[in-house]
Amino acid sequence: MQTVIKKKSRTKHSKKRRNNAMLYPIYKAFSWDLLCYYSIEYLFLTITKGVSPSEVLLITAIYVFAKLLFEIPAVILSEYIGKRKSLIIGNLSIFLGIILLISSSNFWMICIYEILAAIGYDIKAICDGNLLYDSVATKGGDGLYTKLESKGSTAYYVIDAALSLTAGYLFVINNYIPMIICASCLLISLILSIKLEEININKKKKAVSTFIKEYKRDIIASFNFIRKSNRMRSFVIFGSIFYSLIKIMDTYKSNLLTELNVGAEQFSAIIASLSLIAAISSAYSQKLQDKLKNKMLTFISLTYILSWIIIAVVSINFYNTIALPIVLILYIINKIDIAQWYIVKEKYLRNFTREKTRPKITFAFELISCLSAVILSLICSQILEKLGIKNAILLVSLASLAILIVILDYMRKRFGLRPKEYRKEDIKFTY
């Protein structure tokens, strides 16, 4: 009798795993980030809502700070009620935030949207990949994880490219059409998150105070693991700096396009093309990883920063008509590198941790990355204000190159080694 019950339980568990594996790429395609928004974000905030350029920078800072502030509650929530229920709350928070943004009538309502979005994406950063990993990982490794992540990423980039291409034209017709499409995509992601299944259910419910006390202990252990593990510490240092650089340069990218006299509709087309190229590169992520192996992080980081140095030199020394085509080609390289980074980052975080400790160590990584992004963004905003966009890109990219060279040299004897070459402290929470 017990054998029959166990067999039925395993069958039910397998069905849940297959359900998640089937739905996840579709879910990620609609929920990885906001669709039909970023290509017209600046226009919507400044033209439709009357926000000044300085207030746009303040709104961005509020989002990053809120994302940092709510990371601990997001992890506690996912541990206490489970990944699936947390994802539903996260997607609902983002959806309600966009509705608030559409109906907003003042600056502070827009700030509340940023806070709701930060809460939602904090939860999703902890739960999205972890729920998939729980569903497809095998004893021998990550199973179909990379394949399904890449499939979802590719679908997202394709949809984003199509919507971004039309967003500028739709914005001209009516400022709110792209926002309604964005809200519709978020509603789809919310529905799909409801259809996902919880894989590892925590049956022992504890008092919230007890849970927080134990979680605080585990978080301290996670930070100690990062501090003591040469492999994890080097990866966190690299990841936090590279993530900060991506956030900073993404803002610089939009400013430079404006400086090069790119119109709203052309801007939208450029974003669409970049997203399509990122989609193609995501589809070949595994092949690129197989070819580059442990040199993947070195390759994407150096090509990314070197392309920005060239962008700065070209934009400073050539007329806009000559500089723009070269800048756009280099933007393509940037977008490919960013797409590869997010896939590789998720893979390493999963491989370096086990199911029980993964959310805490993922949280520690995200917390350090956000804190780094806030500090460096404040510094780089001052650089931009004093030097102008072209000189700011040159200075920041040269400084970043020097920093990355030091970090990569530090990682050389601590990261990407053979399994037997790692110390016990390096793999304490891996197996």
C-alpha positions in Angstrom: 0.0 0.0 0.0 2.8 2.4 0.9 4.6 1.6 -2.3 1.5 2.5 -4.3 1.1 5.8 -2.4 4.8 6.7 -3.0 4.4 5.8 -6.7 1.4 8.1 -7.0 3.2 10.9 -5.2 6.2 10.6 -7.5 3.9 10.6 -10.6 2.1 13.8 -9.3 5.5 15.4 -8.6 6.7 14.6 -12.1 3.6 16.1 -13.6 4.2 19.3 -11.7 7.8 19.4 -12.9 6.7 18.8 -16.5 4.0 21.5 -16.2 6.6 24.1 -15.0 9.1 23.1 -17.7 6.4 23.6 -20.4 5.0 26.9 -19.0 8.2 28.6 -17.9 9.6 29.7 -21.3 6.2 31.2 -22.2 6.0 32.8 -18.7 9.5 34.3 -19.0 8.8 35.6 -22.5 6.1 37.9 -21.0 7.4 38.5 -17.6 11.2 38.8 -17.7 10.9 42.6 -18.0 8.5 45.3 -19.1 7.4 44.9 -22.8 6.5 47.9 -25.0 7.7 50.4 -22.4 11.4 51.1 -22.3 11.6 52.4 -25.8 9.2 55.1 -25.0 9.8 55.4 -21.2 11.6 58.7 -21.4 9.0 60.2 -23.7 6.1 59.0 -21.6 7.6 60.4 -18.4 8.7 63.8 -19.8 6.0 64.5 -22.4 2.9 62.7 -21.1 3.5 63.0 -17.4 5.4 66.3 -17.4 8.4 64.9 -15.4 11.7 66.9 -15.8 14.9 65.3 -16.8 16.3 65.7 -13.3 13.2 64.1 -11.8 13.7 61.1 -14.2 17.1 60.5 -12.6 15.5 60.8 -9.2 12.8 58.2 -10.1 15.6 55.8 -11.3 17.4 56.3 -8.0 14.2 55.6 -6.0 13.7 52.3 -7.9 17.2 51.1 -7.3 17.0 52.1 -3.6 13.6 50.4 -3.2 14.9 47.3 -4.9 17.7 47.3 -2.4 15.4 47.9 0.6 12.9 45.2 -0.2 15.3 42.4 -1.0 15.3 40.9 2.5 11.4 40.9 2.8 11.2 39.4 -0.7 13.5 36.5 0.3 11.6 36.0 3.6 8.3 35.9 1.8 9.5 33.3 -0.8 10.8 31.1 2.0 7.7 31.4 4.2 4.9 31.1 1.6 6.8 29.3 -1.2 8.1 30.4 -4.6 4.9 30.1 -6.6 2.7 32.2 -4.3 5.5 34.7 -4.0 5.7 34.9 -7.8 2.0 35.6 -8.0 2.4 38.5 -5.5 5.4 39.8 -7.4 3.6 39.8 -10.8 0.5 41.4 -9.2 2.6 44.1 -7.7 4.2 45.0 -11.0 0.8 44.9 -12.8 -0.8 47.2 -10.3 2.2 49.5 -10.5 1.8 50.0 -14.2 -1.9 50.7 -13.8 -1.0 53.3 -11.2 1.6 54.8 -13.6 -0.9 55.0 -16.4 -3.4 56.8 -14.2 -0.8 58.9 -12.3 -1.3 62.7 -12.0 1.8 63.7 -10.1 5.4 62.9 -9.4 4.8 61.0 -6.2 2.3 58.6 -7.8 5.1 57.7 -10.3 7.4 57.1 -7.3 4.9 54.7 -5.8 4.9 52.8 -9.1 8.7 52.5 -9.0 8.4 51.1 -5.4 5.8 48.5 -6.5 7.9 47.5 -9.5 10.9 47.2 -7.2 9.0 44.9 -4.9 7.8 42.8 -7.7 11.1 42.4 -9.4 12.9 41.7 -6.1 10.5 38.7 -5.6 11.0 37.6 -9.2 14.8 37.8 -9.0 14.6 35.3 -6.1 11.9 33.0 -7.3 11.8 32.9 -11.1 15.0 30.9 -11.9 14.9 29.0 -8.6 11.4 27.6 -9.4 12.6 26.5 -12.8 15.7 25.0 -11.3 13.7 23.0 -8.8 11.6 21.7 -11.7 14.3 20.5 -14.1 17.6 20.0 -12.1 19.0 16.5 -11.9 21.4 15.0 -9.5 24.1 15.3 -12.1 23.6 19.0 -12.8 21.2 21.6 -14.0 19.3 19.4 -16.5 17.3 21.4 -18.9 17.7 24.6 -17.0 20.0 26.5 -19.4 18.0 25.3 -22.4 14.7 26.5 -21.0 16.2 29.8 -19.7 17.6 30.5 -23.2 14.4 29.5 -24.8 12.4 31.9 -22.6 15.0 34.7 -23.1 14.9 34.3 -26.8 11.1 34.5 -26.9 11.2 37.6 -24.7 13.7 39.4 -27.0 11.7 38.6 -30.1 8.4 39.9 -28.5 10.3 42.9 -27.1 11.8 43.7 -30.5 8.4 43.5 -32.3 6.7 45.7 -29.7 9.6 48.2 -29.4 9.6 48.6 -33.2 6.0 49.8 -33.1 6.0 51.6 -29.8 7.3 54.8 -31.1 4.7 55.0 -33.9 1.9 54.0 -31.5 3.1 56.7 -29.1 2.7 59.3 -31.8 -0.9 58.1 -32.4 -1.7 58.0 -28.7 0.7 58.2 -25.8 -1.2 55.6 -23.8 -1.4 52.8 -26.4 2.1 51.3 -25.6 1.3 51.5 -21.9 -2.0 49.5 -22.4 0.0 46.9 -24.4 2.5 46.7 -21.5 -0.2 46.2 -18.9 -1.8 43.5 -21.1 1.5 41.6 -21.2 1.9 41.9 -17.4 -1.7 40.5 -17.0 -0.7 37.5 -19.1 2.4 36.9 -17.0 0.3 37.1 -13.8 -2.1 34.4 -15.2 0.8 32.2 -16.2 2.4 32.5 -12.7 -0.9 31.3 -11.2 -0.7 28.2 -13.4 2.8 27.3 -12.2 3.2 24.6 -9.5 5.2 24.6 -6.3 7.9 21.9 -6.4 9.6 21.9 -3.0 6.8 22.5 -0.4 7.8 23.5 3.1 5.3 21.5 5.2 6.6 22.6 8.6 5.1 26.0 9.2 6.9 28.2 11.8 6.0 31.4 13.5 7.1 34.4 11.5 9.4 35.6 14.4 11.1 32.2 14.6 11.4 32.1 10.8 13.0 35.6 10.7 15.4 34.7 13.4 16.5 31.5 11.6 16.6 33.3 8.3 18.9 36.0 9.8 21.2 33.3 10.9 21.2 31.7 7.4 21.8 35.1 5.8 24.8 35.7 8.0 26.0 32.2 7.1 25.6 33.0 3.4 27.6 36.2 3.7 30.3 34.3 5.6 30.3 31.7 2.8 30.8 34.4 0.2 33.6 35.9 2.3 35.4 32.6 2.9 34.8 31.0 -0.6 37.4 32.3 -3.0 35.2 31.2 -5.9 32.0 32.8 -4.8 33.7 36.0 -3.5 35.4 36.6 -6.8 32.1 36.0 -8.7 30.2 38.4 -6.5 32.8 41.1 -6.9 32.8 40.7 -10.7 29.0 40.5 -10.9 28.3 43.5 -8.7 30.7 45.7 -10.7 29.6 44.4 -14.1 25.9 44.8 -13.2 26.5 48.4 -12.0 28.3 49.1 -15.3 25.4 47.8 -17.3 22.9 50.0 -15.4 25.0 53.1 -15.8 25.8 52.6 -19.4 22.2 51.8 -20.2 21.3 55.4 -19.1 24.3 56.8 -20.9 23.2 55.0 -24.1 19.9 56.8 -24.2 21.5 60.1 -23.5 24.0 59.6 -26.3 21.3 58.7 -28.8 19.6 62.0 -28.0 23.0 63.8 -28.3 23.4 62.3 -31.8 20.0 63.7 -32.8 18.1 60.4 -33.0 14.4 61.1 -33.2 11.7 59.3 -31.1 10.5 56.9 -33.9 14.1 56.1 -34.9 15.0 55.5 -31.2 12.2 53.0 -31.0 13.4 51.2 -34.1 17.0 51.0 -32.7 15.8 49.5 -29.4 13.8 46.9 -31.4 16.7 45.9 -33.5 19.0 45.6 -30.5 16.4 43.4 -28.8 16.1 41.1 -31.8 19.9 40.7 -32.0 19.9 39.9 -28.2 17.3 37.2 -28.9 19.4 35.6 -31.5 22.5 35.6 -29.3 20.5 34.1 -26.4 19.5 31.2 -28.6 23.2 30.4 -29.1 24.2 30.9 -25.5 24.9 27.3 -24.8 27.1 26.9 -27.9 29.0 30.0 -26.9 29.5 28.7 -23.4 30.7 25.4 -24.7 33.3 27.1 -26.9 34.6 29.7 -24.4 34.1 27.5 -21.3 35.7 29.3 -18.3 36.7 32.3 -20.4 33.1 33.4 -20.9 33.0 36.1 -18.3 36.4 37.5 -19.5 35.1 37.6 -23.1 31.8 39.3 -22.5 33.1 41.9 -20.0 36.1 43.0 -22.0 34.2 43.2 -25.3 31.5 45.1 -23.6 33.8 47.8 -22.0 36.1 48.0 -25.0 33.2 48.7 -27.3 32.2 51.6 -25.0 35.7 53.1 -25.2 35.5 53.1 -29.0 32.0 54.6 -28.8 33.3 57.5 -26.7 36.3 58.1 -29.0 34.2 58.0 -32.2 31.4 60.2 -30.8 33.9 62.8 -29.6 36.0 63.0 -32.8 33.5 62.6 -35.6 30.4 64.3 -36.8 27.1 62.7 -35.9 26.4 61.4 -39.4 29.7 59.4 -39.3 29.6 58.5 -35.6 26.0 57.2 -35.5 26.5 54.1 -37.7 29.6 53.1 -35.8 27.9 53.7 -32.4 25.0 51.5 -33.5 27.3 48.6 -34.5 29.0 48.8 -31.1 25.6 48.9 -29.4 24.9 45.5 -31.0 28.0 44.1 -29.3 26.9 45.6 -26.0 23.5 44.1 -26.2 24.9 40.6 -27.1 27.2 40.8 -24.1 24.4 41.8 -21.8 22.1 39.0 -23.0 24.9 36.5 -22.4 25.7 37.9 -19.0 22.2 37.4 -17.6 22.0 33.8 -18.7 25.5 32.9 -17.4 24.9 34.7 -14.1 21.8 32.6 -13.4 23.6 29.4 -14.4 26.6 30.1 -12.0 24.3 31.1 -9.1 22.4 27.8 -9.5 25.5 25.7 -9.9 27.3 27.2 -6.9 24.5 26.6 -4.5 22.1 23.8 -3.4 18.3 24.1 -3.1 18.1 25.0 0.6 20.7 27.7 0.6 20.2 29.0 -3.0 17.6 31.8 -2.1 19.8 33.2 0.6 23.0 33.3 -1.4 21.1 34.6 -4.4 19.7 37.4 -2.1 23.3 38.2 -0.9 24.5 38.4 -4.5 21.5 40.7 -5.5 21.9 42.8 -2.4 25.6 43.5 -3.0 25.0 44.2 -6.7 22.2 46.7 -6.0 24.2 48.5 -3.3 27.1 48.8 -5.8 24.8 50.1 -8.5 23.3 52.8 -6.2 26.7 54.1 -5.1 28.3 54.0 -8.6 25.2 55.5 -10.3 25.3 58.5 -7.9 29.0 59.0 -8.7 28.5 58.6 -12.5 25.5 61.0 -12.5 27.8 63.7 -11.1 30.4 62.8 -13.8 27.7 63.2 -16.5 26.5 66.5 -15.1 30.0 68.0 -15.1 31.6 66.5 -18.2 28.7 65.9 -20.6 27.7 62.6 -22.1 30.6 61.9 -24.5 33.4 62.7 -22.0 31.5 60.9 -19.2 31.4 57.7 -21.3 35.1 57.9 -22.0 36.1 58.5 -18.4 33.8 55.9 -16.9 34.6 53.2 -19.5 38.4 53.7 -19.1 38.1 53.5 -15.3 35.9 50.4 -15.6 38.4 48.8 -17.9 41.2 49.3 -15.3 38.9 47.9 -12.5 37.8 44.9 -14.6 41.4 44.0 -15.5 42.2 43.9 -11.7 39.1 41.8 -10.9 39.7 39.3 -13.8 43.3 38.9 -12.6 42.0 38.3 -9.1 39.6 35.7 -10.4 42.2 33.8 -12.5 43.3 31.6 -9.6 40.0 31.5 -7.8 37.3 30.9 -10.4 36.8 28.4 -13.2 39.1 25.8 -11.7 38.8 22.1 -12.0 36.6 20.5 -9.2 39.6 19.0 -7.4 41.4 22.4 -7.3 38.8 24.1 -5.1 39.1 24.2 -1.3 36.4 22.8 0.9 35.2 26.3 1.8 34.7 27.1 -1.9 32.1 24.4 -2.4 30.5 24.2 1.1 27.0 25.1 -0.1 27.2 23.5 -3.5 26.6 19.8 -2.7 
